[in-house]
Amino acid sequence: MSKILIVEDEQPIVDLIIMCLKANGYDTDYALDGEAGADLICERDYDLLLLDIMLPKLDGYELLAYARRENIPVIFLTAKGELQDRVKGLNMGADDYIVKPFEPEELLARIHCVLRRYKSVIRLPDIKIDTRQRSVTLHDQPVHLTLKEYELLLYLAENGGTALSRGQILANVWESDDEDTRTVDLHIQRLRKKLNLEKTIQTLPKIGYRFEV
């Protein structure tokens, strides 16, 4: 589950964003001024920062520097919509720039695109997948997976909540239509056993599987 920090001084906008993000499976924190946002960045780990520019105490440009030092991707979410404002924000290191008012669907799409570019660690309850190291830990202890077990886990986690047929899994993990679908079942059994995922990887009769987080 990706954790997103919202730094925005208008509470109604914060409430709208939180409602939208939580409905789509994101974990959120928020701050109503730049100093509080900087404190949270120093104290906690975030996968993304949604940042207004015109903030009390510390403005968005100053806070952007904090985020970049922590390698946190940033989307500016601001009423400053002039071309020079957008160019300045992007040149300073923001990953995207959205002008208010905005549609929630657009915000979600932009978030998804930025996270996809940056995502190196996928955190699940009790499990961490490091895509750079190609490693998996359970309760902070390393778990050995074969290459296909790892690729299957990654595919399931990236498509959490989606019903996946055995054919889809074969095409995306094994990149083949010729493999026996029992291969999928065998690897699912191994993942369940190695990572205590008996309840998380759900069997869908006559369809396939769904990874529920």
Summary of the structure (lengths in Angstrom):
residues: 213
radius of gyration: 19.8
end to end distance: 8.1
largest distance: 60.9
contacts: 635
relative contact order: 0.10
helix: 43%
strand: 22%
